[in-house]
Amino acid sequence: MTQERAVITFEEGWAHMEVGIARLKRILAGERDVSFSSEQYMSLYTTAYNMCTQKPPHDHSQKLYDNYKGVLDEYITSTVLPSLMEKHGEFLLRELVLRSKNHKVMVKWLSRFFHYLDRYFLTRRSLDSLTLVGSKSFTTLVFEEPKATVTTIVIAMIDQDREGQIIDRALIKNVLNIYTELGTELKTELYQKDFEDAFVQDTIDYYSKKAQTWIVEDTCPEYMLKAEECLQKEKERVAHYLHSSTEPRLMEAAQGELLARHIDQILKKENSGCKVLLCDEKVEDLSRMFRLFSRIKDGLPPVSKTFQEHVNEVGMSLLKQAVDAASSKKSEKKDTVSVLELDYVRKILDLHDKYMGYVVSCFQNHTLFHKALKEAFELVCNKDVAGCTSAELFASYCDSILRKGGTEKLSDEAIEENLDKVVKLLTYISDKDLFIEFHRKKLGRRLLFDKSGNDEQERSLLSKLKQYFGGQFTSKMEGMLTDVILAKDNIVKFEEFISNNPELNPSVDLSVQVLTTGYWPTYKSSEINLPSEMVKCIEVFKQFYQSITKHRKMNWIYSLGNCNIVGKFDTKPIELIVTTYQGALLLLFNEAEKLSFSEIVTQLNLSEDDTARVLHSLSCGKYKILNKEPNTRTISPKDIFEFNHKFTDKMRRIKVPLPPSDEKKKVIDDVNKDRRFAIDAALVRIMKSRKIMAHQNLVAECVEQLSRMFKPDIKMIKRRIEDLITREYLERDKDSANSYRYLA
């Protein structure tokens, strides 16, 4: 039979436990050579176990639980509180840390002694764990009263740290750990409410004073450098001794006082603000500005707005310089003004390149700054310069770098780079279709007169345009380049045809370019009466062309032709390079010494305007091949002309220029005509899918669809709607006068 365990009275058991508790207090007091052996620990544990597992009424679990709390409270009251009350400042913090550490040791050992309570008694009764009782006891009796003072001391030490003084960071970390550990154990926001709130408010006050002083005394770069250093140090403080949860609020408070509240003053600071940094090309300072203001909510929009204003100002300044320079030169030769305009384009390209570099390097390709740059250049690039639209200027610039003997002398790599820049800027202009038409006109002249520097560069530009704007922009010009290649093949075939049919040889060298009408710009054509030599050439070529195709109609554009004729002057013969019109007119003087203006008009079958233009080039221009009576600078219907036998020149071969004709009006008229078709097509396409639509919605959607190519005029859209109603594509809705209905 097993022997029953002797009953332990509470007084006997607790007396044994008090011996162990006394030893524990001596250990906490730091006495040497005092510790618990394993036998002593097991004896205390066993005693507590036996006291809790005896049958009622000898179960002393509740009394042990109550006395456990009493032991903690008594130790705190008798030992801990007196030691804290006599300490101040950092000494108070050190004592608090020590007492907190001792308290945790005491709770740890007592919890081991009374472990049975935690495992069975407390769980069945839903009472606080021994550890939680210990935390509550320390919080209530020790921490509750001095915590405001502790918080004040800690914040003061952090402010000293901010001022560059050396502080005990480990001490602060240990103190703040008391806040977080007690808060975690008690499931309260002790750290946030009793430290963090006060600390964040102190941070606001501290940096508010600093910012007010710095904003007055320092330049913008100096201020931003100080702000960045402060923010970096605040992050380091979190890593060193603050809880990680403090960082968002701390940084928001510091950034708010250092940056958000003074953003306008920083950006617009006299002699050192954002615009000054942009002017002075302070890349590092601009990068710092972006980094700083990207940290705060809505911090970047004011920076991007300032950036946009600066780009606008610089761009408009360049525009004004170009307009003023063009105005001052308006009395001089036209090509002088053209050089000034092209110089403006070069400056705009360089300007965009420069500020795009800022967007990429300083502003980290942020969309706000791309948008700001776009809006700034849209304003600048859509302004006219000396009567020239941006579309015309960009087309002229492309012509200058792609044409043989153009004003721009660039390497192949530089040409590619400049073409890239031009295409990027074309995205900003609203009338892209106008650029395409001007460019197509100039491309046609380069190709027809063999003035294109490099076919690969021509194709490269078309490829870039196609990539940015779509195939509808470039399809015709791609056809033009193909036509030129095919035309060269036709010339070879024509020469073979002549060699095989020597009886058809016109005894005049002839080169004809056969082009597809739909690809090329429309050129003015007149049914001029050609000299017999030219007529024979044309007939032979017609016969050749009909031999290789019979399904195409040929329309001769004499205004684009040129020829070489020999002028037999008294001093020496000179080869004259002239247009077809000039050549035909000069050959008239093989049959007559003198001809009147009216006789020339009749014999050539040209309009008076065209005839006057040709006669002006031959009698009033650089080379006076014809003498005119009276000898004035203008052509009138009563003038008489005769061949100038005494004409001479040091060159044996000269090109007689024809006065340039103003083709701008025709290009603009052609574009406006195409726009009417585009608007009609867009309106019909929209109405076909919607069937019924309100006027405002129809106009808005039409503008949206067409804005990729050009900015349609609202009045023109209204006129096209009325025209479609007249042509019975649309009708006004009977139920709503402000709506339209599609007619199938």
QUIMO-V125254 format. One record per run of one state. SS is the DSSP state (h for helix, s for strand, l for the rest). FROM is the first residue (numbers start at 1). LEN is the number of residues. Records with the same first field share a line. If there is no record, write none. Layout:
SS = FROM-LEN ; FROM-LEN
This chain:
l = 1-9 ; 29-9 ; 54-7 ; 86-3 ; 114-1 ; 126-4 ; 163-6 ; 187-3 ; 218-2 ; 241-3 ; 259-1 ; 268-6 ; 280-3 ; 294-6 ; 329-5 ; 362-5 ; 382-3 ; 386-2 ; 389-1 ; 404-8 ; 427-5 ; 449-3 ; 453-2 ; 470-1 ; 501-1 ; 505-27 ; 549-9 ; 561-1 ; 569-4 ; 591-3 ; 605-3 ; 620-6 ; 630-10 ; 644-9 ; 656-8 ; 691-1 ; 707-7 ; 727-3 ; 733-6 ; 743-2
h = 10-19 ; 38-16 ; 61-25 ; 89-25 ; 115-11 ; 130-33 ; 169-18 ; 190-28 ; 220-21 ; 244-15 ; 260-8 ; 274-6 ; 283-11 ; 300-29 ; 334-28 ; 367-15 ; 390-13 ; 412-15 ; 432-17 ; 455-15 ; 471-30 ; 502-3 ; 532-17 ; 558-3 ; 580-11 ; 597-8 ; 608-12 ; 664-27 ; 695-12 ; 714-13
s = 385-1 ; 388-1 ; 403-1 ; 452-1 ; 562-7 ; 573-7 ; 594-3 ; 626-4 ; 640-4 ; 653-3 ; 692-3 ; 730-3 ; 739-4
